[in-house]
């Protein structure tokens, strides 16, 4: 009986988290924030070894691709291609200006993404 009560409590807590937290909080929980739309802009971050993309509607935002990103289907997140995926924690895009690295923006780190 005690195990049943603990299981129900955990299930209720999980349901509350999923239903009532905003999508930004999902990133903190490791679930990820969903995004999708057409790639409008792409910038190679020369100093931080990642790539910044700006995605348009219907789920827009600025996102960062790095070596840990898993890309499916056409493997081409270029301008005018459609993408769909999950992102989590925000990371910076650093580019060289002269001999120094400066921030060019930040976005959610893409964990998985499909392209078309």
PyMOL CGO cylinders between C-alpha atoms (Angstrom):
from pymol import cmd
from pymol.cgo import CYLINDER

trace = [
    CYLINDER, 0.00, 0.00, 0.00, 2.83, 2.37, 0.85, 0.3, 1, 1, 1, 1, 1, 1,
    CYLINDER, 2.83, 2.37, 0.85, 4.53, 1.77, -2.52, 0.3, 1, 1, 1, 1, 1, 1,
    CYLINDER, 4.53, 1.77, -2.52, 1.24, 2.53, -4.25, 0.3, 1, 1, 1, 1, 1, 1,
    CYLINDER, 1.24, 2.53, -4.25, 0.92, 5.88, -2.44, 0.3, 1, 1, 1, 1, 1, 1,
    CYLINDER, 0.92, 5.88, -2.44, 4.50, 6.84, -3.31, 0.3, 1, 1, 1, 1, 1, 1,
    CYLINDER, 4.50, 6.84, -3.31, 3.93, 5.88, -6.96, 0.3, 1, 1, 1, 1, 1, 1,
    CYLINDER, 3.93, 5.88, -6.96, 0.75, 7.96, -7.13, 0.3, 1, 1, 1, 1, 1, 1,
    CYLINDER, 0.75, 7.96, -7.13, 2.51, 10.95, -5.55, 0.3, 1, 1, 1, 1, 1, 1,
    CYLINDER, 2.51, 10.95, -5.55, 5.36, 10.76, -8.06, 0.3, 1, 1, 1, 1, 1, 1,
    CYLINDER, 5.36, 10.76, -8.06, 2.93, 10.42, -10.95, 0.3, 1, 1, 1, 1, 1, 1,
    CYLINDER, 2.93, 10.42, -10.95, 0.92, 13.45, -9.77, 0.3, 1, 1, 1, 1, 1, 1,
    CYLINDER, 0.92, 13.45, -9.77, 4.08, 15.52, -9.36, 0.3, 1, 1, 1, 1, 1, 1,
    CYLINDER, 4.08, 15.52, -9.36, 5.22, 14.60, -12.87, 0.3, 1, 1, 1, 1, 1, 1,
    CYLINDER, 5.22, 14.60, -12.87, 1.78, 15.49, -14.28, 0.3, 1, 1, 1, 1, 1, 1,
    CYLINDER, 1.78, 15.49, -14.28, 1.88, 18.90, -12.56, 0.3, 1, 1, 1, 1, 1, 1,
    CYLINDER, 1.88, 18.90, -12.56, 5.36, 19.60, -13.97, 0.3, 1, 1, 1, 1, 1, 1,
    CYLINDER, 5.36, 19.60, -13.97, 4.35, 18.64, -17.52, 0.3, 1, 1, 1, 1, 1, 1,
    CYLINDER, 4.35, 18.64, -17.52, 1.04, 20.49, -17.52, 0.3, 1, 1, 1, 1, 1, 1,
    CYLINDER, 1.04, 20.49, -17.52, 1.83, 23.71, -15.69, 0.3, 1, 1, 1, 1, 1, 1,
    CYLINDER, 1.83, 23.71, -15.69, 5.46, 24.65, -16.28, 0.3, 1, 1, 1, 1, 1, 1,
    CYLINDER, 5.46, 24.65, -16.28, 6.28, 26.80, -19.32, 0.3, 1, 1, 1, 1, 1, 1,
    CYLINDER, 6.28, 26.80, -19.32, 8.42, 25.30, -22.06, 0.3, 1, 1, 1, 1, 1, 1,
    CYLINDER, 8.42, 25.30, -22.06, 11.51, 27.26, -20.90, 0.3, 1, 1, 1, 1, 1, 1,
    CYLINDER, 11.51, 27.26, -20.90, 11.39, 25.31, -17.64, 0.3, 1, 1, 1, 1, 1, 1,
    CYLINDER, 11.39, 25.31, -17.64, 11.46, 22.02, -19.56, 0.3, 1, 1, 1, 1, 1, 1,
    CYLINDER, 11.46, 22.02, -19.56, 15.02, 22.85, -20.62, 0.3, 1, 1, 1, 1, 1, 1,
    CYLINDER, 15.02, 22.85, -20.62, 16.06, 22.96, -16.98, 0.3, 1, 1, 1, 1, 1, 1,
    CYLINDER, 16.06, 22.96, -16.98, 14.52, 19.54, -16.45, 0.3, 1, 1, 1, 1, 1, 1,
    CYLINDER, 14.52, 19.54, -16.45, 16.37, 18.05, -19.42, 0.3, 1, 1, 1, 1, 1, 1,
    CYLINDER, 16.37, 18.05, -19.42, 13.20, 17.58, -21.46, 0.3, 1, 1, 1, 1, 1, 1,
    CYLINDER, 13.20, 17.58, -21.46, 13.91, 20.31, -24.01, 0.3, 1, 1, 1, 1, 1, 1,
    CYLINDER, 13.91, 20.31, -24.01, 12.03, 23.16, -25.61, 0.3, 1, 1, 1, 1, 1, 1,
    CYLINDER, 12.03, 23.16, -25.61, 10.37, 22.27, -28.93, 0.3, 1, 1, 1, 1, 1, 1,
    CYLINDER, 10.37, 22.27, -28.93, 11.02, 24.52, -31.93, 0.3, 1, 1, 1, 1, 1, 1,
    CYLINDER, 11.02, 24.52, -31.93, 10.31, 24.45, -35.63, 0.3, 1, 1, 1, 1, 1, 1,
    CYLINDER, 10.31, 24.45, -35.63, 10.12, 26.61, -38.72, 0.3, 1, 1, 1, 1, 1, 1,
    CYLINDER, 10.12, 26.61, -38.72, 12.19, 27.88, -41.61, 0.3, 1, 1, 1, 1, 1, 1,
    CYLINDER, 12.19, 27.88, -41.61, 15.84, 28.81, -40.99, 0.3, 1, 1, 1, 1, 1, 1,
    CYLINDER, 15.84, 28.81, -40.99, 16.05, 32.58, -41.57, 0.3, 1, 1, 1, 1, 1, 1,
    CYLINDER, 16.05, 32.58, -41.57, 19.69, 33.23, -40.61, 0.3, 1, 1, 1, 1, 1, 1,
    CYLINDER, 19.69, 33.23, -40.61, 22.85, 31.19, -39.98, 0.3, 1, 1, 1, 1, 1, 1,
    CYLINDER, 22.85, 31.19, -39.98, 26.13, 32.31, -38.44, 0.3, 1, 1, 1, 1, 1, 1,
    CYLINDER, 26.13, 32.31, -38.44, 29.27, 30.25, -37.84, 0.3, 1, 1, 1, 1, 1, 1,
    CYLINDER, 29.27, 30.25, -37.84, 30.56, 31.04, -34.35, 0.3, 1, 1, 1, 1, 1, 1,
    CYLINDER, 30.56, 31.04, -34.35, 34.29, 30.94, -35.02, 0.3, 1, 1, 1, 1, 1, 1,
    CYLINDER, 34.29, 30.94, -35.02, 35.44, 31.38, -31.43, 0.3, 1, 1, 1, 1, 1, 1,
    CYLINDER, 35.44, 31.38, -31.43, 32.99, 29.06, -29.63, 0.3, 1, 1, 1, 1, 1, 1,
    CYLINDER, 32.99, 29.06, -29.63, 32.99, 26.26, -32.26, 0.3, 1, 1, 1, 1, 1, 1,
    CYLINDER, 32.99, 26.26, -32.26, 29.23, 26.18, -32.81, 0.3, 1, 1, 1, 1, 1, 1,
    CYLINDER, 29.23, 26.18, -32.81, 26.66, 27.55, -35.27, 0.3, 1, 1, 1, 1, 1, 1,
    CYLINDER, 26.66, 27.55, -35.27, 23.82, 29.97, -34.52, 0.3, 1, 1, 1, 1, 1, 1,
    CYLINDER, 23.82, 29.97, -34.52, 20.57, 29.64, -36.48, 0.3, 1, 1, 1, 1, 1, 1,
    CYLINDER, 20.57, 29.64, -36.48, 17.48, 31.84, -36.31, 0.3, 1, 1, 1, 1, 1, 1,
    CYLINDER, 17.48, 31.84, -36.31, 14.27, 29.89, -36.90, 0.3, 1, 1, 1, 1, 1, 1,
    CYLINDER, 14.27, 29.89, -36.90, 11.03, 31.57, -38.02, 0.3, 1, 1, 1, 1, 1, 1,
    CYLINDER, 11.03, 31.57, -38.02, 7.40, 30.68, -37.23, 0.3, 1, 1, 1, 1, 1, 1,
    CYLINDER, 7.40, 30.68, -37.23, 5.50, 28.60, -36.17, 0.3, 1, 1, 1, 1, 1, 1,
    CYLINDER, 5.50, 28.60, -36.17, 7.89, 27.91, -33.19, 0.3, 1, 1, 1, 1, 1, 1,
    CYLINDER, 7.89, 27.91, -33.19, 10.58, 30.60, -33.67, 0.3, 1, 1, 1, 1, 1, 1,
    CYLINDER, 10.58, 30.60, -33.67, 13.76, 31.36, -31.79, 0.3, 1, 1, 1, 1, 1, 1,
    CYLINDER, 13.76, 31.36, -31.79, 17.54, 31.51, -31.85, 0.3, 1, 1, 1, 1, 1, 1,
    CYLINDER, 17.54, 31.51, -31.85, 19.32, 28.19, -31.45, 0.3, 1, 1, 1, 1, 1, 1,
    CYLINDER, 19.32, 28.19, -31.45, 22.88, 26.87, -31.33, 0.3, 1, 1, 1, 1, 1, 1,
    CYLINDER, 22.88, 26.87, -31.33, 24.16, 23.77, -33.12, 0.3, 1, 1, 1, 1, 1, 1,
    CYLINDER, 24.16, 23.77, -33.12, 27.27, 22.10, -31.70, 0.3, 1, 1, 1, 1, 1, 1,
    CYLINDER, 27.27, 22.10, -31.70, 29.15, 18.81, -32.01, 0.3, 1, 1, 1, 1, 1, 1,
    CYLINDER, 29.15, 18.81, -32.01, 26.59, 17.09, -29.76, 0.3, 1, 1, 1, 1, 1, 1,
    CYLINDER, 26.59, 17.09, -29.76, 23.60, 17.95, -31.98, 0.3, 1, 1, 1, 1, 1, 1,
    CYLINDER, 23.60, 17.95, -31.98, 21.95, 14.94, -33.62, 0.3, 1, 1, 1, 1, 1, 1,
    CYLINDER, 21.95, 14.94, -33.62, 20.58, 15.94, -37.05, 0.3, 1, 1, 1, 1, 1, 1,
    CYLINDER, 20.58, 15.94, -37.05, 18.15, 13.72, -38.97, 0.3, 1, 1, 1, 1, 1, 1,
    CYLINDER, 18.15, 13.72, -38.97, 16.86, 13.46, -42.56, 0.3, 1, 1, 1, 1, 1, 1,
    CYLINDER, 16.86, 13.46, -42.56, 18.65, 15.78, -45.02, 0.3, 1, 1, 1, 1, 1, 1,
    CYLINDER, 18.65, 15.78, -45.02, 21.39, 16.93, -42.57, 0.3, 1, 1, 1, 1, 1, 1,
    CYLINDER, 21.39, 16.93, -42.57, 21.26, 20.50, -43.93, 0.3, 1, 1, 1, 1, 1, 1,
    CYLINDER, 21.26, 20.50, -43.93, 20.11, 23.21, -41.50, 0.3, 1, 1, 1, 1, 1, 1,
    CYLINDER, 20.11, 23.21, -41.50, 20.82, 26.00, -44.00, 0.3, 1, 1, 1, 1, 1, 1,
    CYLINDER, 20.82, 26.00, -44.00, 18.85, 29.16, -44.80, 0.3, 1, 1, 1, 1, 1, 1,
    CYLINDER, 18.85, 29.16, -44.80, 15.37, 28.49, -46.28, 0.3, 1, 1, 1, 1, 1, 1,
    CYLINDER, 15.37, 28.49, -46.28, 15.31, 24.88, -45.04, 0.3, 1, 1, 1, 1, 1, 1,
    CYLINDER, 15.31, 24.88, -45.04, 12.63, 23.74, -42.60, 0.3, 1, 1, 1, 1, 1, 1,
    CYLINDER, 12.63, 23.74, -42.60, 13.71, 22.34, -39.22, 0.3, 1, 1, 1, 1, 1, 1,
    CYLINDER, 13.71, 22.34, -39.22, 12.03, 20.76, -36.21, 0.3, 1, 1, 1, 1, 1, 1,
    CYLINDER, 12.03, 20.76, -36.21, 13.67, 19.79, -32.94, 0.3, 1, 1, 1, 1, 1, 1,
    CYLINDER, 13.67, 19.79, -32.94, 14.32, 20.13, -29.21, 0.3, 1, 1, 1, 1, 1, 1,
    CYLINDER, 14.32, 20.13, -29.21, 16.69, 22.59, -27.52, 0.3, 1, 1, 1, 1, 1, 1,
    CYLINDER, 16.69, 22.59, -27.52, 17.75, 23.00, -23.90, 0.3, 1, 1, 1, 1, 1, 1,
    CYLINDER, 17.75, 23.00, -23.90, 20.20, 25.29, -22.05, 0.3, 1, 1, 1, 1, 1, 1,
    CYLINDER, 20.20, 25.29, -22.05, 21.27, 28.64, -23.53, 0.3, 1, 1, 1, 1, 1, 1,
    CYLINDER, 21.27, 28.64, -23.53, 24.83, 28.91, -24.85, 0.3, 1, 1, 1, 1, 1, 1,
    CYLINDER, 24.83, 28.91, -24.85, 26.66, 31.91, -26.37, 0.3, 1, 1, 1, 1, 1, 1,
    CYLINDER, 26.66, 31.91, -26.37, 27.86, 32.42, -29.93, 0.3, 1, 1, 1, 1, 1, 1,
    CYLINDER, 27.86, 32.42, -29.93, 31.35, 33.92, -29.80, 0.3, 1, 1, 1, 1, 1, 1,
    CYLINDER, 31.35, 33.92, -29.80, 33.08, 35.29, -32.92, 0.3, 1, 1, 1, 1, 1, 1,
    CYLINDER, 33.08, 35.29, -32.92, 36.55, 36.73, -33.51, 0.3, 1, 1, 1, 1, 1, 1,
    CYLINDER, 36.55, 36.73, -33.51, 36.80, 40.50, -33.89, 0.3, 1, 1, 1, 1, 1, 1,
    CYLINDER, 36.80, 40.50, -33.89, 40.44, 41.34, -34.46, 0.3, 1, 1, 1, 1, 1, 1,
    CYLINDER, 40.44, 41.34, -34.46, 42.27, 39.26, -31.87, 0.3, 1, 1, 1, 1, 1, 1,
    CYLINDER, 42.27, 39.26, -31.87, 39.47, 39.03, -29.29, 0.3, 1, 1, 1, 1, 1, 1,
    CYLINDER, 39.47, 39.03, -29.29, 36.30, 36.93, -28.97, 0.3, 1, 1, 1, 1, 1, 1,
    CYLINDER, 36.30, 36.93, -28.97, 33.05, 38.85, -28.60, 0.3, 1, 1, 1, 1, 1, 1,
    CYLINDER, 33.05, 38.85, -28.60, 29.47, 37.58, -28.14, 0.3, 1, 1, 1, 1, 1, 1,
    CYLINDER, 29.47, 37.58, -28.14, 27.33, 37.67, -31.29, 0.3, 1, 1, 1, 1, 1, 1,
    CYLINDER, 27.33, 37.67, -31.29, 24.21, 36.27, -29.63, 0.3, 1, 1, 1, 1, 1, 1,
    CYLINDER, 24.21, 36.27, -29.63, 22.94, 33.30, -27.66, 0.3, 1, 1, 1, 1, 1, 1,
    CYLINDER, 22.94, 33.30, -27.66, 20.40, 30.59, -28.11, 0.3, 1, 1, 1, 1, 1, 1,
    CYLINDER, 20.40, 30.59, -28.11, 19.16, 27.25, -26.89, 0.3, 1, 1, 1, 1, 1, 1,
    CYLINDER, 19.16, 27.25, -26.89, 21.53, 24.37, -27.50, 0.3, 1, 1, 1, 1, 1, 1,
    CYLINDER, 21.53, 24.37, -27.50, 19.90, 22.00, -30.02, 0.3, 1, 1, 1, 1, 1, 1,
    CYLINDER, 19.90, 22.00, -30.02, 19.89, 18.37, -28.85, 0.3, 1, 1, 1, 1, 1, 1,
    CYLINDER, 19.89, 18.37, -28.85, 17.99, 16.78, -31.76, 0.3, 1, 1, 1, 1, 1, 1,
    CYLINDER, 17.99, 16.78, -31.76, 16.78, 18.26, -35.05, 0.3, 1, 1, 1, 1, 1, 1,
    CYLINDER, 16.78, 18.26, -35.05, 15.21, 17.05, -38.25, 0.3, 1, 1, 1, 1, 1, 1,
    CYLINDER, 15.21, 17.05, -38.25, 15.49, 18.94, -41.53, 0.3, 1, 1, 1, 1, 1, 1,
    CYLINDER, 15.49, 18.94, -41.53, 13.72, 18.97, -44.88, 0.3, 1, 1, 1, 1, 1, 1,
]
cmd.load_cgo(trace, "trace")
